Every structure is written in C-alpha cells, then in structure tokens.
Amino acid sequence: MTNNDQKAENLVKKTEVWPSEIAIPEGVEFHEHTQVDLNDAQLDVTYFTRTKTTKLRPAMVFIHGGSWKRGNKEQFYRQAAYLADKHNVFGVCVEYRLCDVAKFPSALEDCKCAIRWTRSVAEKFQIDPNQTGICGGSAGAHLSALTATTNGVDAYEGTGPHQSFSSDVQLAVLFNGHFDLSDQLKDHVQDQNMHDFFGGHPWEIPDIYGVASPFIRVCEKTPPMLLLHGDQDLFPHRQSIAMGERLKHYGVYSEVEIYAGKGHAWFNREPDNQITTQRITEFIAKIFKL
C-alpha cells in the first residue's frame, strides 16, 4: 500500500463514522427486511415510513460509503427518517456485497436489486414508482451515480429477485463521489481500494475502469443530479465539478455545491448533517414537486 493509499485508509476510518442510534420522529416507523437469495448473500434493508399516509409518495434509496470495503446502512438513517417525517418520503437504507465478498459489478447489482425491491412494495406502501431516487456518499456516491447512469442497461441487473420491476431511478444525490476513475487514479489515493473492488489494476482490466466510471456514461437520458463535495477532501472535489459540467453539456439538470473548508464525509457530523439534509430535501422537493 502506498503512502497515499494509507492516507486514504486513515481518512475513511476517521470520517466514515455515524451514530448507531438515532431519534425516530413521532409518526415514523422503521423495519428490517432481508434479501437472502443473491448468490447466497444476505443483504439487509431498513425502511423508514410514516405510520399513516393517504397518498402516493416518492422513495429514496440510500447507499453507504466506506471505500467499497466497509460501512453499513446506518450511515443514512437520519436522512431517511427526516425525509419520511417532513415530506412523506419512503426511505430505504441498504447494504451491498463488499469487495472482500464479491468484486464489481456485484455491488452495483445489489443497488439495482434494492431499487427493484422498493418498486415491488410500491402498492403495499403507496409509493409512486415513477418517483424513485438514489443517494450515496463516497463509494456509495460512486455506486449511486453508476446506478443512475445505467438506467435501462440490462447487463447490470444481476440475478437477484424482483426482475419484473424496473431498477431505473429518477434522480441522484451524490456526496463526495468518485465519478471519473481515470482522473481518480491521478492522485493515487484510491489505487489499492479500486484494485480490491474491481479485482485488478487498471493496466490489467482497463475496460472495467472505463465501464465503471459514471462520468463516461452520462448522456441526455441521465436523471437529474445533486452533487455535494467539500473543497478540502482528499478525494478531489474537481470530480463533482466535472460531473456537473458533463451533465450540463448533455442538457441534464444538475446542481453542484462545494462546501468551503470541509473534508471527506463532512456530512456525517453535526451541524453539517442537518445543513446538508436540508439541502438534499430542497432538491428532492424541486425534482419530485413535493
């Protein structure tokens, strides 16, 4: 592991932390659901919903960070609970197969499976299947962006359940993400993690690094995106700026906000968690016309 790789490792351990317990607002409940038929993997889902609802509502699926090798679905519990409480959004926090269990594209397939599961319970929970978004941070932002930019690409559906339902998303919210893996390699801060996730070095499997770059996959059919990044992040905020510019080039609505003085995964801590949660709420309300 290079010095920069170790810096990245230490950074993620320090910043990708979140409370194991949160205060659930009155009128909101949460439940566990387990998928067990994804190549013998057990993938847990926690969903947040208002106790009572009388109308169709949107859904947001949250993908945790952790360099594709650690982390869990608790990262976005606070956001999911807040959105359920304030805007009647059905919030789904999911886990995916990490790189020590399975290599790319398994994690992407799991994200798409989570979207399909959400649509499979749309009638039960009064979810509008045409208003499903995805949100992630760091490695979770990479997977979220990749999920969004592979709408309609059957090659990444995998063999998981609920295949009769679409895995397309209608918006994406992306915290300090990795979007152009060729550019990411310039800083040598994720080399080892990318090797572990993709199963090889870029000179060994260059095509994989290409197809796994959301930046390259942007087109006029890409859904709207909100990109949030700290300007002191070791994982450079130029990635979010470039992604926003590429979306604009193809006529895709996007918003990019760079937070001065903020480092990696700053949104996990207060008061930035509240500030950024309100920011994503505004974006979701605008796109889904809440």
Secondary structure, DSSP 8 states (H G I E B T S, - for coil): --HHHHHHHHHHHHHS---S-----TTEEEEEEEEEEETTEEEEEEEEEES---S-EEEEEEE--STTTS--GGGGHHHHHHHHHHH--EEEEE----TTT--TTHHHHHHHHHHHHHHHTHHHHTEEEEEEEEEEETHHHHHHHHHHHTTT-GGGSTT-S-TTS----SEEEEES----HHHHGGGTSSHHHHHHHHTS-TTTSHHHHHHT-HHHH--TT---EEEEEETT-SS-THHHHHHHHHHHHTT--EEEEEETT--TTGGGSTTHHHHHHHHHHHHHHHHHT-
